[in-house]
Amino acid sequence: METVSIHERVDVGVVFGRNRILPKWFVWNTRKYDIKEVTYLWQDTQGEAKVLHFSVTDGATCFELSLNQKTLQWQLEKTMVE
């Protein structure tokens, strides 16, 4: 599996509940990807900002999304392709 770095802003639809954020879909290059599963979640810091990272899949491809909690901006960080 090959990891491709993207680092582009994306729009993400989420559900908030029970003290968690659950991404449901995102739009990248005018295409909408429906998220079937969040496979891993972790947090780090970038300067003063806490950043949440989500490893997600649409059932065919894996992606890493990040949410900067200070700016509230989402990014598509990486995609993993065969």
C-alpha positions as CSV (number, residue, x, y, z in Angstrom):
1,M,0.0,0.0,0.0
2,E,1.4,3.4,-1.0
3,T,0.7,6.6,1.1
4,V,0.2,9.8,-0.9
5,S,0.5,13.1,0.9
6,I,-2.2,15.6,0.0
7,H,-2.5,18.4,2.6
8,E,-5.5,20.2,1.0
9,R,-8.4,21.9,2.7
10,V,-11.7,19.9,2.4
11,D,-15.3,20.4,3.5
12,V,-16.5,17.7,5.9
13,G,-19.9,16.8,7.2
14,V,-19.9,15.6,10.8
15,V,-22.2,14.4,13.6
16,F,-21.5,15.8,17.1
17,G,-22.6,13.7,20.1
18,R,-21.5,12.0,23.3
19,N,-18.3,14.1,23.5
20,R,-17.1,13.1,20.1
21,I,-16.9,14.2,16.5
22,L,-17.9,11.6,13.8
23,P,-17.1,12.6,10.2
24,K,-19.7,11.3,7.8
25,W,-18.6,12.6,4.4
26,F,-16.0,15.0,2.8
27,V,-15.7,16.8,-0.5
28,W,-12.3,16.7,-2.3
29,N,-11.7,18.0,-5.9
30,T,-15.5,18.5,-6.3
31,R,-16.1,14.8,-5.5
32,K,-18.1,13.7,-2.4
33,Y,-16.8,10.7,-0.4
34,D,-19.1,9.0,2.0
35,I,-17.3,7.7,5.0
36,K,-18.2,4.1,5.9
37,E,-16.0,3.8,9.0
38,V,-13.6,5.7,11.2
39,T,-10.8,3.2,11.8
40,Y,-8.5,5.2,14.1
41,L,-8.5,8.5,15.9
42,W,-5.6,10.4,17.5
43,Q,-4.7,13.9,18.6
44,D,-1.5,16.0,18.5
45,T,-0.6,19.7,18.7
46,Q,0.6,22.1,16.1
47,G,1.9,25.2,17.9
48,E,-1.0,26.3,20.2
49,A,-3.6,24.3,18.3
50,K,-4.9,20.9,19.1
51,V,-5.4,18.8,16.0
52,L,-7.7,15.8,15.8
53,H,-6.7,13.1,13.2
54,F,-9.2,10.6,11.7
55,S,-8.3,7.6,9.7
56,V,-11.4,6.9,7.6
57,T,-12.5,4.7,4.7
58,D,-15.1,4.9,2.1
59,G,-15.1,1.1,1.7
60,A,-12.5,1.2,-1.0
61,T,-9.8,3.7,-0.1
62,C,-8.3,4.9,3.2
63,F,-7.9,8.6,4.0
64,E,-6.5,10.7,6.8
65,L,-8.5,13.8,7.7
66,S,-7.5,16.4,10.3
67,L,-9.4,19.0,12.2
68,N,-7.5,22.0,13.6
69,Q,-9.5,22.8,16.7
70,K,-8.3,26.4,16.8
71,T,-9.1,27.4,13.2
72,L,-11.9,24.8,12.7
73,Q,-10.3,23.9,9.3
74,W,-10.4,20.4,7.9
75,Q,-7.6,19.0,5.8
76,L,-7.2,15.8,3.8
77,E,-3.7,14.9,4.9
78,K,-3.1,11.6,3.1
79,T,-4.6,8.8,1.1
80,M,-3.5,5.2,1.0
81,V,-3.7,3.5,-2.3
82,E,-2.9,0.0,-3.6
